[in-house]
Amino acid sequence: MAKARASLQRQAEELDIHNDDVKGGDPEDTLDESADPLEESGRTIDTSEDEEVDDMVAEDIERFENSFVGINKRYRLINRIGEGTFSTVYKAEDLEYYKYNNRWDVEERERRKWSSPASKTKRSARKPHYVAIKKIYVTSSPIRIFNELELLFDLKNSDSVCPLITAFRHQDQVVAVLPYFQHQDFRDYYKDMKVSEMRLYMKSLFTALREVHKKKILHRDVKPTNFLYNKWQTRGVLVDFGLAEREGTEWHQCNCTLPPDERRYRIAHSVYAQNQQAGHQTTSYPKNDSRGSRRANRAGTRGFRAPEVLLKCTQQTTIIDMWSAGVILLTLLTRRFPFFHSADDIDALLEITTIFGRKKMKEAALLHGQVFETNIPSYSEHGHSLEKIILWCTGRTDSDKNAPKKELDEEEKEAVAFLHKLLECDPARRITADEALRHPFIMKAYEDSEGDDDMVDLNEV
Ligand SMILES: Nc1ncnc2c1ncn2[C@@H]1O[C@H](COP(=O)(O)OP(=O)(O)OP(=O)(O)O)[C@@H](O)[C@H]1O
């Protein structure tokens, strides 16, 4: 393992490119904006090798094959399946599959488990095997590429993380080779997923996050396009560790990790509190603050960033991913994608304020030593309940005040009770992936899959 790591490191160091990351934020921060969930370019392109390939895509594949000498000896490129901010992903047939040990191939393992001894040898000899080739843009910094490859290498034994099979470099171009994971486009099912199906989706997502978080890795970019879900197999895999990092990277003490008494003391003696006591409602923070602005990693995708990321917490933990998972569940329950659609971080904070109200946001900000103030009169002190928002978004509100009040059904109510635990503004009180998997809402998914196991047993008999 150490040898492979050293070789990856060497490859990253060898890259002679000095460009900065694609989108930098203000120089004081680390802000990597991943693809907008609304942008068509981020959309999964459906592929079947028999399908006609667009002329433009065929040209692109040809360019790629010509620029990356030798790639077509190992892989037959079939189609372009995804385009993101940092990479283009192609589906390809692995031409040298049988030369190697393919422990990464979970699907083949499953197939072999259930097939007869004779078919095991017969069919696998003919069956083509597919991979996803991620061509990382040359504008990505070598450090970033190395980071992604190294974290994927670390997670190689996790079935719910799309593993790294191998990686190649040719001049300034790096490609990562991953197993091709058959999945459906989120946009094709989020509008009509039943609550029982949401449970299975979330269970699979938390299983992946538990694995990642156990290794103390923050994914940082949890969103539907980075969780490839196969609803027929009720299994998904996490992809895209391009923004991921190890917990503790560049940490500096943040107020949120102080013992409550000490935090209260600091807040009570802050400039903000003193100005408040003096009754300076409009000048509760220094207008000409000479202190340097705070540095914090705010990488992620708009609409999925946790409040502590937006508030520049300097000790962010793996729990930021659980907020993003909450945004996915909110999307499924409201049938709105993307649910949040802010232009920048301030907008994002305001969108959250609309739901949770001014009081909660002020508390959330103080927790990280920040002051949250807004003069927008329409934001209420306590916001709106998630129940109400789901009813609004799904057209279950009546303009007639005398009409009987519409309510969520029992299953939706259970989902909302769980959602509150994910969309908790205080990271210390937010549910972890491990706890989520033991929550009654998710536990019901195990009851459903126990039923499925029975069915398999009967078929076997
Ligand atoms: N292993 C895989 N199997 C099938 N499809 C994949 C695989 N990996 C990636 N894809 C497809 O390619 C898309 C882009 O991949 P990825 O998220 O890794 O790239 P990215 O450039 O970092 O994207 P973004 O900027 O959207 O975060 C995915 O949303 C998915 O549709």
The ligand as an SDF file (V2000), in Angstrom:
LIG
                    3D

 31 33  0  0  0  0  0  0  0  0999 V2000
  -18.2260    5.1430  -11.7540 N   0  0  0  0  0  0  0  0  0  0  0  0
  -19.1540    5.7520  -12.4710 C   0  0  0  0  0  0  0  0  0  0  0  0
  -20.0980    5.0310  -13.1160 N   0  0  0  0  0  0  0  0  0  0  0  0
  -21.0290    5.6470  -13.8800 C   0  0  0  0  0  0  0  0  0  0  0  0
  -21.1170    6.9960  -14.0280 N   0  0  0  0  0  0  0  0  0  0  0  0
  -20.2120    7.7710  -13.4070 C   0  0  0  0  0  0  0  0  0  0  0  0
  -19.1760    7.1940  -12.6130 C   0  0  0  0  0  0  0  0  0  0  0  0
  -18.4200    8.2050  -12.1040 N   0  0  0  0  0  0  0  0  0  0  0  0
  -18.9580    9.3520  -12.5710 C   0  0  0  0  0  0  0  0  0  0  0  0
  -20.0310    9.1130  -13.3440 N   0  0  0  0  0  0  0  0  0  0  0  0
  -20.8760   10.1210  -14.0290 C   0  0  0  0  0  0  0  0  0  0  0  0
  -20.1000   11.2740  -14.3310 O   0  0  0  0  0  0  0  0  0  0  0  0
  -20.6070   12.4320  -13.6320 C   0  0  0  0  0  0  0  0  0  0  0  0
  -19.4650   13.3570  -13.2500 C   0  0  0  0  0  0  0  0  0  0  0  0
  -18.5510   12.6590  -12.3880 O   0  0  0  0  0  0  0  0  0  0  0  0
  -17.7990   13.3680  -11.1680 P   0  0  0  0  0  0  0  0  0  0  0  0
  -18.8340   13.8860  -10.2190 O   0  0  0  0  0  0  0  0  0  0  0  0
  -16.7970   12.4270  -10.5990 O   0  0  0  0  0  0  0  0  0  0  0  0
  -17.0790   14.5690  -11.9110 O   0  0  0  0  0  0  0  0  0  0  0  0
  -16.9180   16.1180  -11.5210 P   0  0  0  0  0  0  0  0  0  0  0  0
  -16.2610   16.7500  -12.6990 O   0  0  0  0  0  0  0  0  0  0  0  0
  -16.1800   16.2430  -10.2620 O   0  0  0  0  0  0  0  0  0  0  0  0
  -18.4310   16.5760  -11.3710 O   0  0  0  0  0  0  0  0  0  0  0  0
  -19.0950   17.8030  -10.5700 P   0  0  0  0  0  0  0  0  0  0  0  0
  -18.4150   19.0300  -10.9850 O   0  0  0  0  0  0  0  0  0  0  0  0
  -20.5330   17.7150  -11.0370 O   0  0  0  0  0  0  0  0  0  0  0  0
  -18.9900   17.5090   -9.1110 O   0  0  0  0  0  0  0  0  0  0  0  0
  -21.3970   11.8420  -12.4530 C   0  0  0  0  0  0  0  0  0  0  0  0
  -22.4020   12.7110  -11.9990 O   0  0  0  0  0  0  0  0  0  0  0  0
  -21.9580   10.5600  -13.0610 C   0  0  0  0  0  0  0  0  0  0  0  0
  -23.1190   10.8430  -13.7870 O   0  0  0  0  0  0  0  0  0  0  0  0
  1  2  1  0
  2  3  1  0
  2  7  2  0
  3  4  2  0
  4  5  1  0
  5  6  2  0
  6  7  1  0
  6 10  1  0
  7  8  1  0
  8  9  2  0
  9 10  1  0
 10 11  1  0
 11 12  1  0
 11 30  1  0
 12 13  1  0
 13 14  1  0
 13 28  1  0
 14 15  1  0
 15 16  1  0
 16 17  2  0
 16 18  1  0
 16 19  1  0
 19 20  1  0
 20 21  2  0
 20 22  1  0
 20 23  1  0
 23 24  1  0
 24 25  2  0
 24 26  1  0
 24 27  1  0
 28 29  1  0
 28 30  1  0
 30 31  1  0
M  END
$$$$
